[in-house]
């Protein structure tokens, strides 16, 4: 009886075993496709001289972001009905709220260029390819899904479209935990010189950024004297 049971289980075991290499191959192919798409999207963003991002969300949230070169960004915000503006040029950041003067702060330089350069994209995560879509004009566009992260490290997800020739992102819909409606992130103005970002006139630059000194370590406790 035990032999019959063993023989009866053998075909099932063979079928399951034969499916393992196929599943592993599918997973490897999906990972390779995600890595390739991530590299192409990242390269398209990194190699652009400039671009603009418009963000719209609930409660009147509106951001106008200009990225110019590797280390210049300007963000104009109307979040909560209170406008503000910030400019980063290298290791200097300038900030002002509505009606207030500019203030300058030193910021640390970027030491590690992350993978997944998308605005609100979770750092160092791969993009999952999705079936192609069509834009409002009926032209085909690529699509992908990504993990997202908002302020205070709140997690979310995003689905984006991209140009299938240049691999530049076009528009993303971002769902963030705790928000009743999604955010819309739109990319435009690629390589436009009008996106130039300069420090505000008449404002002194902050002192060079200096990393904080390491906290002093307490000396080790004295070793007890051995008994004699």
C-alpha positions as a Markdown table, in Angstrom:
| # | Residue | x | y | z |
|---|---|---|---|---|
| 1 | Unk | 0.0 | 0.0 | 0.0 |
| 2 | Unk | 2.8 | 2.4 | 0.9 |
| 3 | Unk | 4.5 | 1.6 | -2.4 |
| 4 | Unk | 1.3 | 2.4 | -4.3 |
| 5 | Unk | 0.9 | 5.7 | -2.5 |
| 6 | Unk | 4.5 | 6.6 | -3.3 |
| 7 | Unk | 4.1 | 5.7 | -6.9 |
| 8 | Unk | 0.9 | 7.7 | -7.0 |
| 9 | Unk | 2.6 | 10.8 | -5.6 |
| 10 | Unk | 5.5 | 10.5 | -8.0 |
| 11 | Unk | 3.8 | 12.0 | -11.0 |
| 12 | Unk | 2.5 | 15.0 | -8.9 |
| 13 | Unk | 6.0 | 15.6 | -7.6 |
| 14 | Unk | 7.4 | 15.4 | -11.1 |
| 15 | Unk | 4.9 | 18.0 | -12.4 |
| 16 | Unk | 5.6 | 20.3 | -9.5 |
| 17 | Unk | 9.3 | 20.0 | -9.9 |
| 18 | Unk | 9.1 | 20.6 | -13.7 |
| 19 | Unk | 7.2 | 23.8 | -13.0 |
| 20 | Unk | 9.9 | 25.3 | -10.7 |
| 21 | Unk | 12.5 | 26.1 | -13.4 |
| 22 | Unk | 9.7 | 27.7 | -15.5 |
| 23 | Unk | 8.7 | 29.9 | -12.5 |
| 24 | Unk | 12.3 | 30.8 | -11.8 |
| 25 | Unk | 12.8 | 31.7 | -15.4 |
| 26 | Unk | 9.7 | 33.9 | -15.4 |
| 27 | Unk | 10.9 | 35.7 | -12.3 |
| 28 | Unk | 14.4 | 36.2 | -13.7 |
| 29 | Unk | 12.9 | 37.6 | -17.0 |
| 30 | Unk | 10.6 | 40.0 | -15.0 |
| 31 | Unk | 13.5 | 41.2 | -12.9 |
| 32 | Unk | 15.7 | 41.8 | -15.9 |
| 33 | Unk | 12.9 | 43.7 | -17.7 |
| 34 | Unk | 12.3 | 45.9 | -14.6 |
| 35 | Unk | 16.0 | 46.6 | -14.2 |
| 36 | Unk | 16.4 | 47.5 | -17.9 |
| 37 | Unk | 13.3 | 49.9 | -17.8 |
| 38 | Unk | 14.6 | 51.5 | -14.6 |
| 39 | Unk | 18.0 | 52.1 | -16.1 |
| 40 | Unk | 16.5 | 53.7 | -19.3 |
| 41 | Unk | 14.1 | 55.9 | -17.4 |
| 42 | Unk | 16.8 | 57.0 | -15.0 |
| 43 | Unk | 19.2 | 57.7 | -17.9 |
| 44 | Unk | 16.6 | 59.7 | -19.7 |
| 45 | Unk | 16.0 | 61.9 | -16.6 |
| 46 | Unk | 19.7 | 62.3 | -15.8 |
| 47 | Unk | 20.8 | 63.2 | -19.3 |
| 48 | Unk | 18.2 | 66.0 | -19.7 |
| 49 | Unk | 19.6 | 69.4 | -19.3 |
| 50 | Unk | 16.4 | 70.5 | -17.6 |
| 51 | Unk | 12.7 | 69.7 | -17.1 |
| 52 | Unk | 9.6 | 70.9 | -15.2 |
| 53 | Unk | 7.3 | 68.9 | -12.9 |
| 54 | Unk | 3.8 | 70.0 | -12.0 |
| 55 | Unk | 2.1 | 68.4 | -9.0 |
| 56 | Unk | -1.6 | 68.7 | -8.2 |
| 57 | Unk | -3.3 | 67.2 | -5.3 |
| 58 | Unk | -6.1 | 67.5 | -2.7 |
| 59 | Unk | -6.8 | 70.6 | -0.6 |
| 60 | Unk | -5.3 | 72.9 | -3.2 |
| 61 | Unk | -1.9 | 71.3 | -3.2 |
| 62 | Unk | 0.1 | 72.7 | -6.2 |
| 63 | Unk | 3.9 | 72.4 | -6.9 |
| 64 | Unk | 5.9 | 73.9 | -9.7 |
| 65 | Unk | 9.3 | 72.3 | -9.8 |
| 66 | Unk | 12.1 | 73.2 | -12.2 |
| 67 | Unk | 15.2 | 71.0 | -12.3 |
| 68 | Unk | 18.2 | 72.4 | -14.1 |
| 69 | Unk | 21.5 | 70.5 | -14.4 |
| 70 | Unk | 22.7 | 68.1 | -11.8 |
| 71 | Unk | 22.3 | 70.3 | -8.7 |
| 72 | Unk | 19.9 | 73.1 | -9.3 |
| 73 | Unk | 16.2 | 72.9 | -8.3 |
| 74 | Unk | 13.5 | 75.5 | -7.7 |
| 75 | Unk | 10.2 | 74.5 | -6.0 |
| 76 | Unk | 7.2 | 76.9 | -5.8 |
| 77 | Unk | 4.4 | 75.6 | -3.6 |
| 78 | Unk | 0.9 | 76.7 | -2.7 |
| 79 | Unk | 0.2 | 73.9 | -0.3 |
| 80 | Unk | -2.5 | 74.7 | 2.2 |
| 81 | Unk | -3.1 | 78.1 | 0.6 |
| 82 | Unk | 0.2 | 79.4 | 1.9 |
| 83 | Unk | 2.7 | 80.0 | -0.9 |
| 84 | Unk | 6.4 | 79.3 | -0.4 |
| 85 | Unk | 9.5 | 79.0 | -2.6 |
| 86 | Unk | 12.8 | 77.2 | -2.2 |
| 87 | Unk | 15.9 | 77.2 | -4.4 |
| 88 | Unk | 18.8 | 74.8 | -4.2 |
| 89 | Unk | 22.1 | 75.6 | -6.0 |
| 90 | Unk | 24.8 | 73.1 | -5.2 |
| 91 | Unk | 25.2 | 73.1 | -1.4 |
| 92 | Unk | 23.2 | 76.2 | -0.8 |
| 93 | Unk | 19.4 | 76.4 | -0.2 |
| 94 | Unk | 17.3 | 79.5 | -0.2 |
| 95 | Unk | 13.8 | 79.6 | 1.2 |
| 96 | Unk | 11.0 | 82.1 | 1.8 |
| 97 | Unk | 7.4 | 81.9 | 2.7 |
| 98 | Unk | 4.7 | 84.3 | 1.6 |
| 99 | Unk | 5.8 | 87.9 | 2.2 |
| 100 | Unk | 8.9 | 86.9 | 4.1 |
| 101 | Unk | 12.5 | 87.6 | 3.1 |
| 102 | Unk | 14.8 | 84.9 | 1.7 |
| 103 | Unk | 16.9 | 82.9 | 4.2 |
| 104 | Unk | 19.9 | 80.9 | 3.2 |
| 105 | Unk | 21.0 | 77.5 | 4.6 |
| 106 | Unk | 23.9 | 75.1 | 3.8 |
| 107 | Unk | 22.8 | 71.7 | 2.7 |
| 108 | Unk | 24.9 | 68.5 | 2.3 |
| 109 | Unk | 26.0 | 67.6 | -1.3 |
| 110 | Unk | 24.4 | 64.5 | -2.8 |
| 111 | Unk | 26.8 | 61.7 | -2.0 |
| 112 | Unk | 24.9 | 58.8 | -3.6 |
| 113 | Unk | 22.8 | 59.2 | -6.8 |
| 114 | Unk | 19.9 | 56.9 | -6.2 |
| 115 | Unk | 18.2 | 54.6 | -8.7 |
| 116 | Unk | 14.6 | 55.6 | -9.5 |
| 117 | Unk | 14.9 | 59.4 | -10.0 |
| 118 | Unk | 11.2 | 59.9 | -10.3 |
| 119 | Unk | 9.6 | 62.6 | -8.2 |
| 120 | Unk | 8.1 | 60.7 | -5.2 |
| 121 | Unk | 9.6 | 57.4 | -6.5 |
| 122 | Unk | 10.9 | 55.2 | -3.7 |
| 123 | Unk | 14.7 | 55.4 | -3.8 |
| 124 | Unk | 16.6 | 52.4 | -5.2 |
| 125 | Unk | 13.5 | 50.5 | -6.3 |
| 126 | Unk | 12.8 | 49.0 | -9.7 |
| 127 | Unk | 10.0 | 50.0 | -12.1 |
| 128 | Unk | 7.6 | 47.3 | -13.0 |
| 129 | Unk | 6.6 | 47.4 | -16.7 |
| 130 | Unk | 2.9 | 47.5 | -17.6 |
| 131 | Unk | 1.1 | 47.1 | -20.9 |
| 132 | Unk | 1.3 | 50.1 | -23.2 |
| 133 | Unk | -1.4 | 52.7 | -23.1 |
| 134 | Unk | -2.6 | 55.6 | -25.4 |
| 135 | Unk | -2.3 | 59.3 | -24.7 |
| 136 | Unk | -5.2 | 61.7 | -25.3 |
| 137 | Unk | -4.2 | 62.0 | -28.9 |
| 138 | Unk | -4.4 | 58.2 | -29.4 |
| 139 | Unk | -0.6 | 57.7 | -29.6 |
| 140 | Unk | 0.9 | 54.7 | -27.8 |
| 141 | Unk | 2.9 | 55.4 | -24.7 |
| 142 | Unk | 4.7 | 53.0 | -22.3 |
| 143 | Unk | 3.6 | 52.5 | -18.7 |
| 144 | Unk | 5.1 | 51.2 | -15.5 |
| 145 | Unk | 4.3 | 50.9 | -11.8 |
| 146 | Unk | 6.6 | 51.9 | -8.9 |
| 147 | Unk | 6.7 | 52.1 | -5.1 |
| 148 | Unk | 6.3 | 55.7 | -4.0 |
| 149 | Unk | 7.2 | 57.6 | -0.8 |
| 150 | Unk | 5.8 | 61.0 | 0.4 |
| 151 | Unk | 6.9 | 63.3 | 3.1 |
| 152 | Unk | 7.7 | 61.7 | 6.5 |
| 153 | Unk | 8.4 | 58.5 | 4.6 |
| 154 | Unk | 4.7 | 57.7 | 4.1 |
| 155 | Unk | 4.5 | 54.8 | 1.6 |
| 156 | Unk | 2.4 | 54.7 | -1.6 |
| 157 | Unk | 2.3 | 53.5 | -5.2 |
| 158 | Unk | 2.5 | 55.2 | -8.5 |
| 159 | Unk | 1.6 | 54.4 | -12.1 |
| 160 | Unk | 3.3 | 56.4 | -14.9 |
| 161 | Unk | 3.4 | 56.8 | -18.6 |
| 162 | Unk | 6.6 | 57.5 | -20.6 |
| 163 | Unk | 7.6 | 58.3 | -24.2 |
| 164 | Unk | 8.6 | 55.0 | -25.9 |
| 165 | Unk | 11.3 | 56.7 | -28.0 |
| 166 | Unk | 13.1 | 58.9 | -25.4 |
| 167 | Unk | 12.0 | 57.0 | -22.3 |
| 168 | Unk | 11.2 | 60.4 | -20.6 |
| 169 | Unk | 8.3 | 60.1 | -18.1 |
| 170 | Unk | 5.1 | 62.0 | -19.0 |
| 171 | Unk | 2.5 | 61.7 | -16.2 |
| 172 | Unk | 2.1 | 59.8 | -13.0 |
| 173 | Unk | -0.8 | 59.1 | -10.7 |
| 174 | Unk | 0.4 | 58.7 | -7.1 |
| 175 | Unk | -1.7 | 57.1 | -4.4 |
| 176 | Unk | -0.4 | 57.8 | -0.9 |
| 177 | Unk | -1.5 | 56.2 | 2.4 |
| 178 | Unk | -3.9 | 58.5 | 4.3 |
| 179 | Unk | -4.8 | 60.7 | 1.3 |
| 180 | Unk | -8.4 | 60.5 | 0.1 |
| 181 | Unk | -7.5 | 61.2 | -3.5 |
| 182 | Unk | -4.4 | 60.7 | -5.7 |
| 183 | Unk | -1.7 | 63.1 | -6.7 |
| 184 | Unk | -1.0 | 64.0 | -10.4 |
| 185 | Unk | 2.6 | 64.5 | -11.4 |
| 186 | Unk | 3.2 | 65.8 | -14.9 |
| 187 | Unk | 6.6 | 66.1 | -16.6 |
| 188 | Unk | 7.2 | 68.7 | -19.4 |
| 189 | Unk | 9.6 | 71.4 | -20.7 |
| 190 | Unk | 12.4 | 69.0 | -21.4 |
| 191 | Unk | 15.8 | 70.7 | -22.2 |
| 192 | Unk | 14.1 | 74.2 | -22.1 |
| 193 | Unk | 16.6 | 77.0 | -21.3 |
| 194 | Unk | 13.8 | 78.9 | -19.6 |
| 195 | Unk | 14.0 | 76.4 | -16.7 |
| 196 | Unk | 17.3 | 78.0 | -15.6 |
| 197 | Unk | 17.6 | 78.2 | -11.8 |
| 198 | Unk | 19.7 | 80.9 | -10.1 |
| 199 | Unk | 20.1 | 82.1 | -6.5 |
| 200 | Unk | 17.8 | 84.9 | -5.5 |
| 201 | Unk | 19.4 | 88.3 | -6.2 |
| 202 | Unk | 20.8 | 90.3 | -3.3 |
| 203 | Unk | 20.9 | 87.3 | -0.9 |
| 204 | Unk | 24.2 | 86.3 | 0.6 |
| 205 | Unk | 25.2 | 82.7 | 0.1 |
| 206 | Unk | 25.3 | 80.5 | 3.2 |
| 207 | Unk | 28.7 | 79.3 | 4.6 |
| 208 | Unk | 30.0 | 76.1 | 3.1 |
| 209 | Unk | 28.3 | 73.0 | 4.4 |
| 210 | Unk | 30.2 | 71.4 | 7.3 |
| 211 | Unk | 29.1 | 67.9 | 8.4 |
| 212 | Unk | 28.2 | 67.7 | 12.1 |
| 213 | Unk | 31.0 | 66.6 | 14.4 |
| 214 | Unk | 30.7 | 63.1 | 15.7 |
| 215 | Unk | 29.4 | 62.8 | 19.2 |
| 216 | Unk | 32.2 | 62.3 | 21.7 |
| 217 | Unk | 32.4 | 58.7 | 23.0 |
| 218 | Unk | 32.5 | 58.0 | 26.7 |
| 219 | Unk | 35.8 | 56.5 | 27.9 |
| 220 | Unk | 35.6 | 52.8 | 28.8 |
| 221 | Unk | 34.9 | 52.0 | 32.4 |
| 222 | Unk | 38.0 | 51.2 | 34.5 |
| 223 | Unk | 38.8 | 47.5 | 34.7 |
| 224 | Unk | 38.5 | 46.1 | 38.2 |
| 225 | Unk | 41.7 | 45.2 | 40.0 |
| 226 | Unk | 42.3 | 41.4 | 40.2 |
| 227 | Unk | 42.1 | 39.9 | 43.7 |
| 228 | Unk | 45.4 | 39.2 | 45.2 |
